[in-house]
Amino acid sequence: MATLAEVLNERVHEAELYERRPDGWVRCVACGHACRIPDGAVGVCKVRFNRGGTLFAPWGYVAGAHCDPIEKKPFFHAWPGSLAFSFGMLGCDLHCAYCQNWVTSQALRDPQAVSPPADVTPERLVAEAVRLGARSVVSTYNEPLITSEWAVGVFRAARAAGLATGFVSNGNGTPEVLRYLAPWVDLYKVDLKSFDDKHYRRLGGRLQPILDTIRGLHACGTWVEIVTLVVPGFNDSDEEIRALAAFIAGVSPDIPWHVTAFHPDYKMSDTPPTTPGMLARAASLGREAGLRFVYAGNLPGRVGRMEDTTCPACGTVLVERRGYVVERYALTERGTCPTCGTAAPGRWDGVVRGRRDTHPERTRIRSWSLLDMS
Ligand code: SF4
């Protein structure tokens, strides 16, 4: 029986994000590792490989696809209450011990992680997104940077169908991949996991490429939201939280920052969960640093008003949320505060999607299943 790696090695295209070397080696530039790969070898992510001096990258399958509330990505400042058709391949360039998507992200490293691929075309995925009423198509579940060519293939079809596009990513990018993605990606969520390079090295990465990615995305006009999973004993010191918030505010105080609660998972089942008090403390340090939109996530209904968007000028509640559900939407069609007229940063299209009676979780729109493709 073929191994998972053998199955995936048949589902590839020549990569676009690489340089050939005269000695048969290649240099991949899809993520911050910038692997130099000899003939016959794989990169750190284990899904891109050099065969005969050509770099191959995943193509033509998904390991998961679901129609989710866009708040689940999370994007809070992009078409609230809409559906985000979400798809993912396999593999990751990091190996976080607390990964909550480890079944897909670590499929090629961990024999416990089994998530078989299903063959599909970009057009077929987008047809499902349109059929289900999605507003956007989002590459997520695994690390999308390492499968950027496939994501752009899907996004070309999505744009042709009038849909927006998004990445849910660890942000371990390169200037080359950001230039490649810029024309095709409307929304980009970055997981900023720590502000300590030593911590990042424990996860298999480095801090600097992530900081450069956030600056680069903002500079080219992509809508960016940032998530920090607050993990007790790992990144929750006041000093580190202040440094994270100061960095984001230095790029732009309008970037939404989601501080979210850790639940024991994968190889960190002994670490206690993040409490509402810890999130409140982190959010307060974020506001002190000058951030205008700070949210507390993963503890719906337990964090007071920290799931809501409020006008930074007058305090009016603009979007009231509970978990992924938009309870009330008060922005004007132009995306401004109805009380004082201040513009809210983000992507709004004048359509109020977040009413309680029209929200996907309230009306229970069926999740799309891979079985529907057969
Ligand atoms: S995507 Fe990253 S980890 Fe994978 S081969 Fe390219 S540079 Fe290396």
Residues whose N, C-alpha, C, O or C-beta is under 5 A from the ligand:
A	BS01	SF4	C28 V29 A30 C31 H33 A34 C35 G43 V44 C45 R48 D93 I146
